[in-house]
Amino acid sequence: MTVLATIIVLGVLIFVHELGHFGAAKLVGVEVQRFSIGLGPKLFGFKWGETEYVFSAIPLGGYVKMGGMEDEVMEMVEGGKAAKPRVPGPRDFDGKSLGARTLVISAGVIMNMLFAFFLYTVVAGAWGMSDYATTRVGDLFPESTGERCPLHWSKPPPAPSRSAMRSLLGRWRCWSRKVKRIESDWPYLSSPGSMRLPG
């Protein structure tokens, strides 16, 4: 199961990477002869237009074969030798400008970065949790000081008023008295991380 999951994950990453090279090559007018997932001899595939789309024997990589790339490296990657020498053409990779070749070479990494950003955005949006910049109370014990002296209103007052200030001052005094009791009643701390006050 682990091997299968690894092959699937690598296959997705390889596909996205090679799709970047493929799309950039098509964009700048480079002839794309083969789009392969995997290395070595071809297992199966089909041809659509000028490009052959294949799955190869070794699922540890992939490649996009472009015009003008008939060399010993591509022969080893494909698992064989070229049937016949190829005549250079105007759509060859080497015949394009430096900017076009740079785009084609860089497009694979760019696609991986965009894919990672998209994937993390989806995961964070679907399963992420909000990170609050302020301190929050996780829970209150029944009949605890927090319940007896709440620091919230059922709804915010529309504007500061004398009654609201008196209410806030009363809550502050309530908490102040409890803090003083905590300072004088350390033996009543039942365990680290929780406290119970008498009365």
N, C-alpha and C positions, 0 to 999 in steps of 0.2 A: 504493500500500500504506500509506503514511504517513497519507494522508487517511482511508482506511478505518479504520485503527487509532484515529485521533483521534476519528472519529465514534462508534466503539464505546465508547471510554473515556468520552467525554462522555455518551453515552447511558446508560451504567451509573450515572454520578454523578448525572445528572438524574433518572433513575428512582428512585434511593435518596432523593434530596432531596424529590421530589414525593410519594413514598410516605409520607414523614413527615407532610407537610401532610394528605394524604388520610386516613391512619390517625387523626390527631388530630381532624380534622373529624368523622369517623364516631364517634369516641369521645365527643365532647361533643354529638352530635346535630345537627350542621350538615348541611344538604342539600348533597350533592356532585353537581353536574350533569354535569361533564366532567373526565376525567383524561387529559391530553394529554402525549405525548412529542413535542416539537417545537413550533414556532410557525407561525402563518399558517394558510392553508386546510387543511382536513382531507384527507388522502390516503385513508385507510381506517380502519375501526374497527368496533366492535360495542357494543351496549347490553346491560347486565346489571343488572337492578333499576332503580334510579333514575339510575344513572350511565352515561354514555357514555365508553367507552375508545377513544382514537383515537391515530393517528400523523399528525403534521402535516408540512407541506412543508419547513420550515426546521429542521434538526436541531441547533440551537444553543441550546436551552432547552426549557422545558416549563412547564406550569401546571396547577393544580387550580382549576376554576371552581366556586365555591360559591354557594348561594342568597343573593341580595341583592347580587351583584357585577355586575349589569347596568349597566355604565357605559361611557363612551367608551374607557377604557383596555382593557377586556376586548374590546370590539368590534375595536380595532386588533390585539390579540394574536390573536384568532380569525380575523382577515382578513375581516370583514364586519360588518353591523349586526344588532342583535337583530330578530327577526321581529315581535315585538309587546311592548309594555310588560308587565312582570311585576308582579303584585300581591304586596306584602310579606307574608311568612308567619312563623310562630313559629320555624321552623327556619333562618331567615336568619342569616348570619354577624353582621350588625350587631345582631341581636336577642339575642345571647348575652352573658354577663357578661364583664367585662374579663379575668378570669383565663382563661376559656375561649378568648377571642380571642388572648390572649398565647400560650397553649399551641399553638394552631393555627399562628400565625405563626412561632413558635420551633422547631416540630417538624422542619422541613426541615433546619436547621443541626444540630440535635441528632442526627438520623439520620445526617448526613454524618460527624459526629464518632464516633459509635458504629461506623459502617461502617469508618472509617479505623483505629480501634483493633482491631477484629476482623480486618481484613485484615493489619495489621502483626503481630498475634499469630500468625496462621496462617503467614505468611511466615517469621517468626523461629523458630517451632517446627519448620517443615519444612526450612528451608535455613540457619538461623542457626548460628553457631559459639559455643561457650562462651568466655567471657572470664574467664581465671583472674586472680585478684588477686595471685598470687605469680609470681616470675620462674621461667621454665622453660628448660631447655637444649633447643635444637632438635635438634642432632645432634652426634655425636662422631666425630673422625677415628679410623680403625683404629690400634690400638696407641698411642693418645694418652694424655696424663696423665689425662684423665677416665675412660678405660677402666681404667687401672692403679690409680687411686685412686677407686673409686666411692663416692658419698655416699648410698647407699641399701642397705637390707637386702632380702632376698628376702621377708621378712615382718617386720612390726614386732615388737619384743620385747614380751612381755606386761607387763613392768614394768621400771623402771630397775634395773639390776644392775651388779655390779662388772665383769663380763666385757663387758657392753654399753658401759659407760663407757670401758673400756680400748680397745675396738674403735673407738669414736668418736674417742677421743684419738689413736689411731694414724692414722686417716684425716685428722684435722686436721693432724697433724705432717707427713704425706705431702704434703698440699696446701701447707703452709707452706714446705716445702723447695722445691717447684716454683715457688711465687711468688717466692722469693728468687732462683732460677735465672732466672726471667723478668726480674726487675729487673736482673740482671747480664748477661743475654744478649740485649739489645734487637736486635742485628744479626740474630738468627735469626728475627725476625718477617718472614714471607714476603710478606704483603700485608695491607692494611687489612681488618679483619673476620675474619681467620684467623691462627693462629699454629702453628708446629711447633717442638717442643722437641727438642733433641738427646738421644741416648742412649735 
